[in-house]
Amino acid sequence: MGFAVVKRSVSIAGHRTSISLEEPFWEALREIAERDKRSVQSLIGRIDAERGEQNLSSAIRVFVFNDLRTRLGAADQRTGGAP
């Protein structure tokens, strides 16, 4: 099961750049941004500012993954780890 890579242009800290991510990562970014009441561009700016030397696309994937892990951990705590 493969997902096509989608390239989008965004403006970060006043400069334009393009980011290539699989569609599920774009969807997750939109969901996280909506949950946090911010724009996707603002969220990407935050990730960019915190990524250090890591590639931006990779940093976004790791951010989405960590967000999911955090939410799953919180869900496990609420249910006592039951499936």
Secondary structure as GFF3:
##gff-version 3
##sequence-region A 1 83
A	DSSP	beta_strand	5	12	.	.	.	ID=ss1
A	DSSP	beta_strand	15	22	.	.	.	ID=ss2
A	DSSP	alpha_helix	23	35	.	.	.	ID=ss3
A	DSSP	alpha_helix	40	50	.	.	.	ID=ss4
A	DSSP	alpha_helix	56	79	.	.	.	ID=ss5
###
